[in-house]
């Protein structure tokens, strides 16, 4: 067996193992992904709200200064 065939065999085995592990654990990863996406959306919504409050306070201060 040449080195090229050995390396090709090892790489093929690694690729097959990766595909099998993804197929087996796809359900678990799907639920984790959904939870992470939900938390990320909650954080984004909180940040949007805080940013809007900050902008509103700045607008009030500038309107007070300009009057």
N, C-alpha and C positions, 0 to 999 in steps of 0.2 A: 504494500500500500504506500503510495507516495504521499508526501506532505500536503499537496494540494487536495487530494481526495480526503485526507484526514480532516483538514480544516473545513472543507465543504460539508463533510458529515457532521462535524461539531456544530457548525453554523445552522445546518438544517435541523438538527436536534434542538438547538436553542430556540429557533423560530417555532417549531412545532410545540415545544413546551410553553412558549409564551401564548400562542393561540389557544391551547387547551386551558391554560390558567385563566385567560380572559373569558372563555366560554363558561367555565365552571363558576367563576366569581362574578359574573355580570349582574346577577340579581342583587348581590350585596352592594356592589359599586353603584348600581342604579339608585338604590334607596339612600346611600350616602350622598350621592350627587344631588338628589332632590332636597335633602336636608340642608346641604351646604348652599344650594341656590336659594332656598327659602330664607336662610339666615342672612345671606348676602343682600337679598332684596329688602329685608327688614332694616339692615344697617344703612343701605342706600336711602331708604325712605326717611330714616331718622336724620341722616346727614342733610337731606334736602330740606327737611323741616327746620333744622337748626340754621342752615344757611339762609333760608327765607326770612327767619326771625332776625338774623343778623343784618340782612339787607334792609329790612323794615326799620330797625333801630337806627341804622346809618341814615336812611332817608329822613326819618324824623329829626335827627340831629342837624342834618344839613338844611332842612326846611326851617328849623328854628334859628339857625345862624344867618340864613339869607333873608329872613323877614325883618 
